[in-house]
Amino acid sequence: GLPPDPGRVGTPERVDPAPLRALWGAGFLPVVSPVANGPLGEAVNVNADEAALGIARAVGAVTLVYLSDVDGVRLGEHTAERLDAGEARLRMEDGTIAGGMALKVRVALEAAGAGIPEVVIAGKARLLGGFPGTRIIWRDTDDRPEGLEGTDKSLGIRPAGILRGHEV
């Protein structure tokens, strides 16, 4: 068969946190769909992990939790408690981390490199009070992706997720 048509996809250039802040202020819990407006106002689909990163940066989140169908990043037979940038890159290159998890880890590394203090990839166990997930660490601050140096979290890059206080 033919692969599914992804339709119109994109990466947002900015996130406006004002609607989220207004909803929080009114006592609501916003749930954001990763659909955004394209350059001509058309609807475009955005990867939810990239969307969550944009929102986290725009609101100055101190914690960003990526929920998955697994309880963290699997490295062979075990789930990693911590994963730093160097090991993550190595494991993606050797295929240990692949597919959708590789994309999730890449975006999580971008979040950690952008200065979000705590970035975690977790699953159902975190929600039930079990394994908290894999904490993604950016150890070498001089090796952050271009444009992500320092701790400037005011510019949104991408949108989604369930927001809880300052945990995205």
C-alpha positions in Angstrom: 0.0 0.0 0.0 0.8 3.6 -0.2 2.4 5.4 2.8 -0.1 7.7 4.6 -0.1 11.3 3.3 1.1 13.5 6.2 -0.9 16.4 4.8 0.3 19.9 5.5 3.0 19.8 8.1 5.2 22.5 9.6 7.3 23.8 12.4 6.0 27.0 14.1 8.2 30.0 14.2 6.7 31.4 17.4 4.2 30.6 20.2 2.0 33.2 21.8 1.7 32.3 25.5 -1.0 34.9 26.3 -4.0 32.6 25.7 -2.5 29.9 27.9 -1.7 32.4 30.7 -5.3 33.7 30.4 -6.7 30.2 30.7 -4.5 29.4 33.7 -5.4 32.7 35.3 -9.1 31.8 35.0 -8.5 28.4 36.6 -8.6 26.3 33.4 -6.2 23.5 32.4 -5.4 24.1 28.7 -5.0 21.1 26.4 -3.3 22.1 23.2 -3.7 20.4 19.9 -0.5 20.4 17.7 -2.3 22.1 14.8 -1.1 25.6 13.9 -1.6 28.2 11.3 0.7 28.2 8.3 2.1 31.3 6.6 -1.1 31.8 4.6 -3.4 31.0 7.6 -3.9 27.4 6.5 -4.0 24.6 9.1 -0.7 22.7 9.4 0.1 19.7 11.6 3.0 20.1 14.0 4.9 17.2 15.8 3.5 17.2 19.3 7.0 17.0 20.9 8.2 20.0 19.0 4.9 21.8 19.9 5.4 21.1 23.6 9.0 22.5 23.4 7.7 25.7 21.8 5.1 26.1 24.6 7.6 25.3 27.3 10.1 27.9 26.0 7.3 30.5 25.6 6.0 30.1 29.2 9.4 29.7 30.8 8.7 26.2 32.0 11.0 24.6 34.6 9.9 21.1 33.7 9.0 19.5 30.4 7.6 16.0 30.5 7.2 14.1 27.2 4.7 11.3 27.6 5.2 8.1 25.6 3.7 4.6 25.4 6.8 3.4 27.2 8.2 4.4 30.6 11.3 6.1 29.3 14.2 5.6 26.9 15.1 1.9 26.5 18.7 1.0 26.1 18.7 -2.6 25.3 16.9 -4.5 28.2 16.7 -1.6 30.6 15.1 1.8 30.8 17.7 4.6 31.4 17.2 6.8 34.4 19.4 9.5 32.9 20.6 10.2 29.4 23.2 12.9 28.5 23.6 14.4 25.1 26.7 12.5 24.2 25.3 9.1 25.0 22.0 10.0 23.3 23.7 10.9 20.1 25.8 7.7 20.2 22.7 5.5 20.8 20.8 7.2 18.0 23.8 6.7 15.6 24.1 3.0 16.5 20.4 2.4 16.2 19.7 1.6 19.9 17.4 4.6 20.0 15.4 4.7 16.7 12.1 5.6 15.1 9.7 7.8 17.1 11.8 7.6 20.2 14.8 9.0 18.3 12.7 12.0 17.3 11.5 12.4 20.9 15.1 12.2 22.3 16.3 14.7 19.7 13.6 17.3 20.7 14.2 16.6 24.4 17.9 17.3 23.9 17.0 20.5 22.2 14.8 21.4 25.2 17.6 20.6 27.6 20.1 22.6 25.5 17.7 25.5 25.5 18.0 25.7 29.2 14.8 24.1 30.5 16.0 22.8 33.8 14.3 19.4 33.8 13.4 17.4 30.7 11.9 13.9 31.1 10.6 11.2 28.7 8.1 9.1 30.7 5.1 6.9 30.4 2.2 5.6 32.4 4.3 4.6 35.4 5.1 8.3 36.1 1.4 9.1 36.1 0.8 6.2 38.6 3.6 7.2 40.9 6.1 4.6 39.6 9.2 5.0 37.5 9.5 8.8 36.9 11.0 8.4 33.4 14.3 9.1 31.7 15.8 12.5 32.6 17.5 14.1 29.6 20.7 16.0 30.6 22.6 18.6 28.5 26.1 18.4 30.1 28.3 20.6 27.8 26.8 24.1 27.8 29.3 25.2 25.2 28.0 22.5 22.8 24.3 23.7 22.7 22.6 23.9 19.3 23.2 27.2 17.5 20.7 29.8 18.6 20.0 28.0 21.9 22.9 29.3 24.0 22.1 30.7 27.4 18.8 30.5 29.1 16.5 32.7 27.0 13.2 30.9 27.0 11.1 33.8 25.7 10.9 32.8 22.1 8.5 29.9 21.2 9.7 27.6 18.4 7.0 24.9 18.2 3.1 23.8 20.2 1.0 20.5 22.5 0.7 18.6 25.7 -1.1 18.8 28.9 0.0 21.7 31.0 0.1 21.6 34.8 1.4 24.8 36.4 4.8 25.2 35.0 5.1 21.6 34.0 4.6 21.0 30.3 
